[in-house]
Amino acid sequence: MTTIEINEFRTSLTNLIIEAHRTEAVSLIDEISKETGYFMAINQILEPVLIRIGEMWSKEELSLAQGYVAAKITEDVLLKALQTSEWQSKITNKQVPVVLANIEDDFHALGRKMVGTFLQASGWQVHDLGNDVTAIDIVDAAVRLNAPIIGVSAMMYSTALNIRKVREEIDSRNLQDKIKLAVGGAIFKVRPELTAEVGGDGTTASATNASELFSELLKTIKN
């Protein structure tokens, strides 16, 4: 696809999501995937649009309902992609449990849900704790589920700083070799140095790369 075609597809998909045309949006991705494959269609078209939708939603330019439609479109597309041999070949971590949450005082769920959907499509067993979750509850869940990776999301700098509490909770229990902390959210794209500041073990700017990040972190776990 040319750059012009990519931009046109992104514009069309954005408009379909805003207008809540779920079926038409999924059909558009299906058509694109016939030429490029699902992974490329998701990476080049769907995810950039979802990032834009997330930014609009965080600025209250979109309704909660529109955010919900965007999430359901993502689920629909990934469900189809998951059935293809192309996507099955990328699944390497079947049913490894991971915990996802938005840190306490953070309620921007769309990014976390996108990551969770991509992780599930890549074979991870995702336990989503939701919004506004305390560090203690996050680490307790990881211990209970024997999850080697925690993924914590925050949209703003003020709430991202609360992720430090997760790092402190992991360290205070001497779990730093058994549980790794992945961090994400819009603020980490603007300030990548924040990953180290809050004690994260890694981050990625792309939800489609979340599985790759988690796989790399999994390799560092000491049994």
URQUIMO-V325692 format. One record per helix or strand. SS is the DSSP state (2 for helix, 1 for strand). FROM is the first residue (numbers start at 1). TO is the last residue. Records with the same first field share a line. If there is no record, write none. Layout:
SS: FROM-TO + FROM-TO
This chain:
2: 3-18 + 22-36 + 38-58 + 64-82 + 85-88 + 110-121 + 135-145 + 157-172 + 186-190 + 194-197 + 207-219
1: 97-103 + 125-128 + 133-133 + 149-153 + 180-184 + 202-203
